[in-house]
Amino acid sequence: MRIEADLDPLHSERLRALQGRLNKPLDEVLGVAIDAAIHHLESMPQADRSSLYEALDAIGFIGCIDDDEQLSVDYKSRIDFSNKSGQKG
């Protein structure tokens, strides 16, 4: 793979310093850096799961009730519309 990149001065200097310390050609230095980055990412613990589900569960918003299994089909027959505002029609 051919890579062409414009690095900022800080990272250019860091790359040159790394190349000097490793005493390797640039392509090998980049290979070492990529391998080190992958190893670092793999060794990191999995981030704490903070999904929407878990956030809602933590505040007690998620739960379940025992009710008719057909509630999703006949829920309208169970709703009390007597306090509904707006036009009836």
N, C-alpha and C positions, 0 to 999 in steps of 0.2 A: 504494500500500500504506500502510496506517495502522500506525504503530508506537507502542506505549506501553511504556515501560521504566522501571524503578527502578534508577538507577545509584548506586553507592556514592559517597561524597563525593569521593574522588580522581578518579574518571572523570567525575563531574559537572563538577568544576572544569576538568579537561582539555578537556572538550567545550566549555565556555563560553570557555576561552582560545582554542581552535581557531576557534571561531565569531568571536571578536573579531579574531584575526589574519587570517582570510580575509575578514572583513567581508561575510559571506553569511548568508542565512537558514538555519535549522537543517536543513531538508531538503536543501539543497545541500551543507552541510557533511558530512552523513551520506553523500551521494553521493560526495563527494571522498574521504572516509575509506574507503568500500567499494572504490572504484577503486584507491586506494593500497594497500589490503590485498591485493587480487587481483594487482596488479602486483608487489608484494613476493613473494607466494607463487610466482608464475610465474617470477620471476627467480632464485629460490633453486635451487641445484643439486639434482638428484635425490639423495635420501638414499642413502647406501651401502646396497646390497642386503645384507640380513642375514637371509636366509630360513633356515628350518630346513635345507633341502637344502644350502645353502652352508656352514652351520656344520658339518654332518655331513661334507661333502666335505672341508672344511679339516682335519679330524682323521683323515682317511683311512677313514672309516666307509662311504663310498659307493664302490662299485667294480663290476666285472663279471668274470665268468669265462666261459670257453668250456665248454659242456656240452650235453647232449642237449636238443633243443628241446622234447621232451615231458616234461621234468622236472616240470612242474606237474601233469601227469596221472599219472605213475607214480612219484612221489617216495617213496611208502610202500614200494615194493619195494626201494628203495636204502637204507633206514634200518636200522641195526643195532640191534635191540631186545635184544640179549643182556645188556646192562648195565642194563636198565630195572628200576627198583624198583617195588614195588606188586604188586597181585594180577594174575594172568594169568587171562584168562577169556574 
